[in-house]
Amino acid sequence: MVDKRKRTDRDLVGAWAKRCYFAGRAVMDSVLRPYDLGSAQWYVLYQLATAGPTMQRDLVRLLAIERATMTGIVATLVRKGLVEQVPDRVDQRQKLLRVTATGAKLWAELPDLSFIRSAAFDGIDSADIAVAVRVLQTATERLENLLQKGTTT
């Protein structure tokens, strides 16, 4: 049976946002592959190298990923010797993460990834980018509010 719904811009905005995200992430992963890093690992290293030691639970929120996913990412970074995981002084169950000397050395060697943003957005009018940001931010907030209300049907 053929779907008779006409695709509208409202249908396409989410699809294009997703495609843009995945295309940027694919470029990022290809650049990081020679360093044996994935994009999620890069984001953790970025946070630790630029903001300093961070609680693992805070990274879950900052990076908007599942706790179990973060556990796997951190375990991999610890195994590679790039990050150390230290029990919190107040609550031993909580883990403080910090970059190791090896991790800091690798961070210094990594290429600047800002070229990805430039490739995607240079030459696009800043007003158009502001509209795109505002639309996606509003849609995201609405969906997050819907989820918090438990009204998902």
Secondary structure, DSSP 8 states (H G I E B T S, - for coil): --------HHHHHHHHHHHHHHHHHHHHHHHHGGGT--HHHHHHHHHHHHH-SEEHHHHHHHHT--HHHHHHHHHHHHHTTSEEEEE-SS-TTSEEEEE-HHHHHHHHHS--THHHHHHHHTTS-HHHHHHHHHHHHHHHHHHHHHHHHT---
